[in-house]
Amino acid sequence: MNAPLLAVDHLSKALGEGEARTEIIGDLNFSVREGEFVSIVGPSGCGKTTLLMCLSGLYSPDRGKVSVKGEPMVGTPAGVSIVFQDYSRSLLPWKNNLENVLFGMRRIEDMGAREKRDAARETLAQIGLAGFEKHYPWQLSGGMQQRVAIARALSARSELLLLDEPLAAVDAQTRSEMQDLLLDLARRFRQTCLLVTHDVDEAVYVADRVVVLSQRPTFVVAEFDVPLAKPRDQFETKENPVFLDIRHKVLSCIRSMRKTAAAPVLAS
């Protein structure tokens, strides 16, 4: 059997020094298969963003390892891209949208400058931004800026796309549209995706599998397959009994952890 695209083995990570040192990730194990769309959810503050920083190579694990295609991750690998929640800070404001996408292609060595520009234009067109190549990010709406950030990540030809709550800062209507866009792009680009989100409905809607994390220090509480056909529909899918059942199970996991964390400690 082929190795999973991403494997997380007994990952542990603490932040801070001395008395301020806090264990964020306890003992984390999961994997992502090539072409899979996996959502990660959990209680607020459980370390989801810290996990993505480890998976992108921006943080080094204290214990355990992260492997990509069977090889231990060292530094920031070329095959992994990340889309942050704060698109306004991740895009380069002094570059126009086409230049921002080209920035994501800077590591690609088997394409000439003209070929890269043509590919960048095509990617912008595929996400609905044809005609906005020469605009700057600050001239666009929030949803359009996030599209540019996603286009930049896709253009890097990454094997794994990490998404850190990329839709949290957009309005509800745009969020639904962007969920469908992510699914469409993942299909067209044959992209493996790992999405961190607080929105359980979103997590189930886009995913092939949902991974539920515990309170800090984090470990995997449960995993739920999402056996719903694609493409999906915002109304039909979310009214499907299978969707509702998985949503209920994920919410129950998270709420049970919140109740446990909030329970008073009784003196013996």
N, C-alpha and C positions, 0 to 999 in steps of 0.2 A: 504494500500500500504506500502511495506517495505521502511524503511528509506534508502536514498542513502548511499553508502559506505563512501563517503566524502562529507561534506557540509560546505561551506564557507558562513558565514552570517555576512554582514556588517563589514567585516574585514578592519581594518585601522592600518597602521604602519608608524612611522617616525623614521629616523636615525639621530644621532648627538645630540648635546646638545647646549643650549643657542642660539646664533646667527647662529650657524652652523646647527641647527635642520632643517631637510628637510622632509616634508611629502612625503613618497614614494607611499604608497597604500592609496587611498582615502576612497572609500566605495565599497568594492568588494563582489559580491554575485554570486556564481555558485555552482554546485554540480557534482559529478561523480558517475555513477551507477556501481554496481559490474560487473566486466568483461569488462568494457568499456575502450577504448583507446582514451584519450582526448589529443589534442595538444593545447598549449597556445602560441600565437604569439602577437606581438605588437611592437611599435616603440622602437628603441634602447634606453636604459636607463629608460624604463617605470616601472621597478621594478619586472621583472619576477623572477629573482634569489631571491630577497627579499621575494617574495611570497612563493617560494619553501622552504625557510628557516623557514617561519611560518608554512607551511604545514607539515614539518618534525619535528616540535617542537623545532628547534634550536633557533628560535626567538619567543618571546611571543607577541601576538597582543596588540596594545594599546587600541583598542576598537573592539567589535565584537567577534566572536568565530569561531573555527574550530572544527568540529565534525567528528568522525569516527564511523560508524555504529550507529549513534544516540547518542553517548556518547561524551561529550566535551573533547577535547584533553588536556591532562595535561602532560607536559614534553615531552620526546621523546618516543612515543608509540612503543611497540614491533612489531606491525603489519604494520609499515611503513618503507620502505628502500629507500635510495637515491643513485643515481649514478651521480657523479659530472663530469663536463667537463674535469677537469684536472686529468685524470686517473693516471698520473705519480706521483702525490702527494697523491692520495687517497689510492693507494695500498701500502702495507708495504714492503719496499725493502729488509728487512732482513728475510722475510719469502718467501718460494717458492710458486708457484701458488696454489698447493693443500692446503698449510697452510693458504694462503690468503682466499680461499673459506671457509675453516674450521672456520676461524675467524668470518665469517658472520653467522655461526651456533652456536655461543657461548651461545645464549640465549635459545636454544632448549633443553628442559629438558627430553623429552620422547624418546631420542635416546642415545644409548651407543656410546663410542668412535669409535669402529670398524664400527658400522652402519653409523656414520657420515662420516667417511673416504670413505666408499663405495658410499654414496650418493654424496659426493663432487667429487669423480672421475667420477661418472655418469654424473653430471652436466657439468663438464669440457668436457667430451666426446660429450655431446649434443650440445655444442657450438663450436665444431670442434677443441678442444685442447687436445684430447687424445694423450698421449706420451709426453706432456709438463708439467706434474704434478710436476716434480722435478726441472724444470727450475725456475729462478727468474724473476720477472717482467721486470727488466732492460735488460734481455737477449732476450726480445720479441719485435716485431714491435709495433707501436702505436695501430694499429687495434687489435692486439692480446692482448695487455694490457687492452684495453677497454672491450674485451670479458671477461677477468678475473674479471674485476670490475662488469660487469653485472652478471656473474656467482655467485659472492659473494653475490650480492643483492638478486638474486633469491633463493639462498640456505638458506637464512634467513626465508624462508616461509612467506614472507611478504604478506599482503593482498593488499597493495598498493605500487606500484613501482614509485618513483619520478625520473624523468630523466632531469637533468639540462644541456641541450645542449651537450649530451654525444658524439656526432659525429662531433662536430665543428672542432676538431683538427686533423682529419684524412683526407687523400686524397679523391678525388671525387669517385674513383672506390671503395675504401674500404667503403666509406660512403653509397653507394648504396647497397653493400653487407650487411652492418650492419643494414640498414633499414629493409631489408628482414629478417634478423636474428631476429630483435626485434619483428616483426610481428609473425614469426614462434614460438618464445619462448613464447610470450604472449598467443598464441593459445594453445601450448602444456602444459604450466603451468597454464592455465586459470587465467592469471595475469591481474589485473586492473592496467592500466598505465596512468601516467600524464606526458607528454613530453613538456618541454619548449624548443623552438627553434627559431632562426632568419630566418630559411629557410622555406619559405611558401610552396614550392613544397614538402618538407619533411613533413611538418605539415599536409598537405592534404593527402599525400600518405599513411601515417601510421594510420591515425585517423578514428574513428567513428564519431567524432565531433571536430570542431575547435572553440576555444574561442579566440576572439580578444580583446586585452586590449587597453586602451586609453593611451595618454600621462600622465606623472606623474602630480598630484597624481592619481593613477590608478583606473579605474572602467571598467566594461565589456561593450564594445561598441556593440558587435554582437556575435552571436553563429551560426555556420553553421553545419548541419548534413552532413555526407559524406556517401550517400547511394550507395556505391560501394561494390561489392561482394569481399570476401576474399577466397583464397589467392589472392594477387595482383601481378602485373607484372610491372617491371620498364618501359617497352615500351608500352604495351597495356593500362595499367591503366592511364599513363600520357598523352596518346593520346585520352583518352575517353572524349567526350564532357561534361559529368557531372563533371569530374575532372577539366577540363579547366574552366568551368563556376564557380565552387567554388573557384578555384585559383584566378580567376579574381576578384571575390567579396571580397576575403580576402585582396588581394593586393590593391584594390581600397580603402578599409577601412583604411589601414595603410598609404597609400600615401596621402589621404585627411587629415589625422591628421598631417603628416609632413608638408604639405603646410600651414595648419593653424598655426602651431608652428613657421614656418619661415616667416609668413606674418609680415610686419612692422606695428608698432603701430602708428597710425596717431594722431597728436595733435588735440584736439577739439578747 
